[in-house]
């Protein structure tokens, strides 16, 4: 095993943690330490076409890991001071230990000069956790052929394939140790017509199945053929709509932007405060759960708290729970539930409804079929209003039949309409929409979401 791959093993993280904790003097110096590890060994393949087809433009393997040190010190008057430092790990034991000790020594100089942190807490011993999931990934030498061979002749494909093990670790000087390791893949791709219209799709998971990938690609290629028709320009205003699971997942992603966290509600930024005070409500068909049971993302946060395996947030259209981290719990004197530092969603599941997939177009009747949204943002966060654009394969539907693609449109609507009075039904199954971001490191987790029929979706231009 290479030194770089060694950093992705639990025993290496545990050993480095113990050596750093042994350097502390909590009794005389009031020192306490938290450690966080992020790491990956990822194969990346970037593909794009040239006058049709698909060609490999970049390929390679990235092995990377970083260690975050959080030093908490207690002064003579009982005040807590807190500082953070991050370093890259090499897998060379002596070098990593030396650099980590240097970072600790620098924190010792800086932290006592920082103001007292009123919402900090000393590390304590809590239940530890261990989750390791072995995937079934493509052999690195088979990736290109597996991705490209099912393409129809002349189809222009652009995409990024990423696969390999990803780890997260957390330990503190009180004796806590969390470890999470999984092997995942994702192929995030778009197919283009000669007129530069596109269909976007993603195939991701922990077990590569060729037949599932080919079915995913075939569905995308079928949509691509529909984009060859001339596009229709729609007029602004409300229109009946079907939103795909990808659209629902993007809208649910906005709930992580100062919406479902307790702090945002208390500070008046979150539209969910309107649910709490009873002035707004969602449809009884809308149920949102933070559900870690699939094991796609760690349950522990940077403080070492374990979130419940399943936590209902919206239940029957009403606010059941919010996400609460330790700082918010201390500030507002409420119970924490293991939320992340930004109190955002990590494992969101929107529960399905009763609409069969085969009946979507018939149930829609006349309206629009939306495959993707983009450029989402709050236009009025406290009021729950979201703006964004349609994108990729979006179509006009008449009498249950797709007649033509539509030109891109901007929408501006509220979550209380989309998931409230305009919501007719969700589909009876959900799709798993994986996080495919690769900023800093490969993202973990996914959103499980159904599609939805809305009586109206408000377009502005």
N, C-alpha and C positions, 0 to 999 in steps of 0.2 A: 504494500500500500504506500502510495506517495505521501510525502509530508503534508501536501496540500489537502489530500483526502482525509488525512488523519484528523484534521480539525473538524470534520463532520461526524466524529464518533463521540459518544457520550462519555467514555472513560477519559478522553483527552480534556474535555471541558470540565469534568469533575476534578481531575488532577490539578489543572491550572487554577480552578476555583479554590481548592484546599490550600494551595501554596500562597495564594493572595490573602486568604482569610487568616492564615497563620502569622502574617505580618502585622495584623491589627492589634491594638491595645485598647479594647473597649472599656476597661475598668478605669485606667488612668488617663487615657486620652479621649474617651467618649467616641471612639471611631466605630462606625458600622458601614458595611459595604454590600451593595447589590450589583450583580453582574448579569448582563444580557448578551446572548450570542445569536447572531444571524449568519447563516452560511448556505452555500449552494455549490454544486458541481453540475453545470448546465451545458448541454450541447445546443448550439444555436445554428439554424440554417435559414438564410434569407433568400427568397425566391421572387423573381419578377420576370415578366415576359418582354419580348421585343417583337413587335409586329405579330402578336399572337404567340401562343405557346407558353412555356415556363422554363426559366433557366436559373441555375444556382448562382447567386451573386456573392454570397459570403457564407462561410461555414467555419465552425471552430468550437472550442470548449472553454468555458470560463469557470475557474475554481476560485472561490472567494469566501472570506469570512471576516467578520468584525466583532470586536468585543467592546461593550459599553460598560464603563465603571461609574457607579453612582455612589459617592461617599457622603454619608450623613454623620455629622458630628454634633455632640451635645455640649454646650458651653456651661460655665459654672452657675449660671442663673436658670438653667434648664431649657434654654432656647435651642432649636434645631437649625443647623445650617446644612445646605445641600448643594453639591456640585457634580457635574457630569463630564466625563472624558471618553473619547472613542479612539480605538486603534485597530489597524488591520492585523490579522493573525497570519502566520506563515506556515504553521504546522511543525516548525523547528522548535522543540521544547525550550531549549535554553534561551533562544532569541525571543520567543514569545513571552517567557517569564521575565526576562530583563526589561523588555519594552513595557510590559504591564506594570512592573514595579516602578518604572520611571513615571508612568502616568499616575500611579497612586501617590507617589511622592509629590508630584506637581499639584495634585488635588489637595494634599495635606497643607500646602502653602496657601492655596487659593480659597478653600472653603471657609476657614475661620474669618476671612475678611468680608464674606458675603452677608447680606442682611438675614435676619432670622426669617425662616420660612414657616409661617403660621399654620400651614396645612400639610407640612411634612410629618412623617411618623417614622419611628425606628423599625428596622426589620424585625419580624417575629417569625417563630417557627409555625408553619402552616402545613396542611397536607401537601405532599409532593405528588408528582404525576410522571408517568412514562408512557408515551405513545410512539410506536414505530410501525409504519405501514410500508410493506414491500409492494412495489408496483410491477407491472408487466409492460415494460417499455420496448420500443423498437431497438434493435441492434443499430449502433451508430452507422454501420456500413449499408444498412437497408433503408435508411430514412428517405433519401432522395427518390429512389425508385418507387417506394410506397406512396409518397406524396404525389408524384407527377403521373405515374402510369395510368391511373383511372381517368385522367382528363380527356375530354373529347378533343379531336383535332382542331387546332386553331384557337382554343380557349385561352385567353390571357389571364393568368393567375399571378397575384401578388400576395405574399404572406410571409410570416415568421413562425418557424417551428422552434420550440424550446422544450427541453426535457432533461430530467435528472433528479437527483436527491436534493431536498431542501431541508434545512434544520433550523430550529429555534430552541434556545436554552435559556434558563433563568435560574440563578442561585443567589442566596444571601448568607451573610455571616452568622445568622441564627440557626443554620442547618438545613434550610429549604433547598430542594433541587427539583426543577422541572425540566423535562426533555421531550422534544417533539421532532420526529423525523418522518418524512414521507417522500415517495417517489412519484412525480407527476409529469405530465406532458401537456402541451397545448399547441395547436396549429391554428393561428388566427389569420384568416385569409380573405381576400376579395377576388371576385371574378369580374372582368371588364368587357364591355362591348367595344366595338371599334369607335363608337361615338362617346366613349369614356363614361358611360353609365355603369353602375357597379352593383353587385350583390355581395353582401358581407356575411361571413359565417365563421364559426369556431368549432373545432372538434377538440375536446380536452378530457382529461380524466387521469386515472392511475393505471388502467389496463387498456392497452391499445388493441382494438378489434378491427381488423381490416374491413369486415362486412359493414360495420357501423360507420366507419370513415367513408366508405364508398357510397353508402346511403345518404350521408350528410352532403357529400359532394354532388351527388345526383340531384338532390333537392335544390341545391344552389344553382346548378346548371339549368334546371327547368325554369327557375325564376329568371335566369339570365336571358333565356329565349323570349320571355314576355317583355323584356326591356327593349326589344328591337322595334316595337311599335312606337309611333310618334307620341310624345308626352303631352298630357293635357294640363292646361293651366287652370287651377281652381280659383274660385272667388273666395275672398275672406268671409269668415263667419263660422258659426257652429255647423258641424257635419257629423253624421253618424260614422263610427270608426271601430275597426278592430285593431288592437295593439298587441303585437307579438310578445312572447315571453322576454325577448331582448329589450323591447321598449319598457315593459313593466320593470325589468331588472334595473334599467337606467333610472327610472323614476324613483324606485326604492332606494337607489344609491344616494339620492338627494336627501333622504332621511338621516344620513350620516353627517350632513352639513348643518350642524346646529339645529337639529330637529328632535331626534328621539332621546337625546341626553337630558338628564335631570338638570344640569347646570343651565343649559340653554332655555329650558322652560322657566326656571326660577328667575333668570335674568331678563325674561320677556322677549327673547329672540325667536323662540320656537313657536310655530303655528299650533303645535300640539297643546299649548296652554289653553287654546280655545276648546279642546276636547275636555281638558281637566275642569274648566269652569262651566261646561255644559252648553256653551253658546254655539258650538259646531259639533257635527258628528259625521262618521263615515257610514257607509252601507254595512248592514249586518253581515254581508257576504265577504267583507274584508277582514282577513286574519293574518297578522304578521308575527312570526315567531323567530327569536334568536335561537337556533338549533345547532348544537355542536355534535350531534350524534353520528354524523357521517364521518367525523374524524378528518376533515379537510383542512382545519386550521386549529392552532393551539387554543385551549380553554383558558390558559393562564395569561395574565397581563404583565406589564413590566414591574409591578410591585409584588408579583407572586400570588395574587389572588386568583382563585379558580372560579370561573363563571359557572352558573348552573348548566347542566347539559342541555336543558330546554327552558326557555323563558318566554312566555307569551307577552307581546308588547301591545298589539292591537287585537282585541278579542271580540268578535261579533260587532265590529265597528267602534268599540269603545276602548279607551286607554286603560290597559291592564297593568303595565309596568313601564318604567323607563330604564335606561342604562345609567348606572351610577358607579363612578370610580371612587377611590379612597379619598381623594382630595375634596370632591364634592360632598362625600359623606361627612367629612369633618366640618366643612364650612356650613352645611345646612342641617347637620345633626340628623342624618337619615342613614339607613343601612346600605352599605355598598353591596354590589352584586357582581364584582369582578369585571367591570367594563374597562375598555381601553382608556388611555389617557385623554383621548378626544371624545370619548363616549359615543363612538360611531359603531355601526353594524359590522360584525365580523363573519357571521354565519346566518344571513337572513333567508327565511323561508316564507313565501306567500302561499297560503294553503289553497288548493284547487277548488273549483266549483263543479258545475254539472254539465257544461257545454262540451259535447263531443267534438273532437278536432274535425271529423268528417262533415260536421254541420256548420262550421264557421261561416262560410260564404253564404249559405242559405239563411242563417240567422242574421247575418249582417244585412242582407238584402241589397240596398243601395247606400253606398258610402265610400269610405276609403279603407284600404288594407295597408297598415303601416308595419314595415319590417324592422326599421331602425330609427332612432332619434339621435341627435347630437347637439353639441353646444348648449347643454342644459345649464340653467342657472336660476337662482331665485330672482324674480322680478319684484316680489314683495314677500320677504321671508316670513315676517311675523304674521302675514295674512295667508301664507301657504300658497302663494302664486308662483308658478314655474314657467319659464319661457325656454324655447329651444326650436330646433329645426327638424323637419323630416329628412331622411337620408337613405340612400341606396334604394333597395327595391320596394317602393311604395306605389300602390296602384289604386285606380278608380274602379269601383265595383258597381255594377248595375244588375238588379234582379238576380243576385247570387252568382254573377259571373264577372271575372276580371276582364275589363275591356281595354285598359291601357295604363301605362305608367303615368305618374303625375310629376310635375315639376316641383322642386323643393319649396316647402311652405314653412313659415314661422307660426308657432302656436304660442298662446299665452293662456294658461288655464290654472285652476287651483286643485290642490290635492283633495279638497273637500268635494269637488265635482268629479274628478277622475276616479277616486276611490269612494265616492259618496253617491250623490243623487243621480249621476250619469252612469254609474256602473250597473249593467244589466246582469252580467254573469262572467265568471272566470271559466276557462277550459277545465276539463276534468282530469288533466294531467299537467305536470310541471316539467320544465326543462332546467338543466343545470348549466348556468352561465358562468363559466370560470373567469376569475380575475387573471388577465393576461399581461398586466403591466410588468415592465422590466427595469423601471427606474430604480437605481441603487442596487436592488436585487429583485429576483423573480417574486411576484406577488403570490400569496397563498389565498385559498378559499374560493367561494363561488356564491352566487345567488340562485336559489331555487324558486322559479316563478312560472305561473301559468300565463296564457294569453287572456285578453279581456275584450268583451264587447261593451262599447260605450254608446249611449243614446246620442251623445254629442261630444265633440272635441273641438275646442275653439281655436280657429286659425285667424291670424291677424293680417297676414299678407303672403 
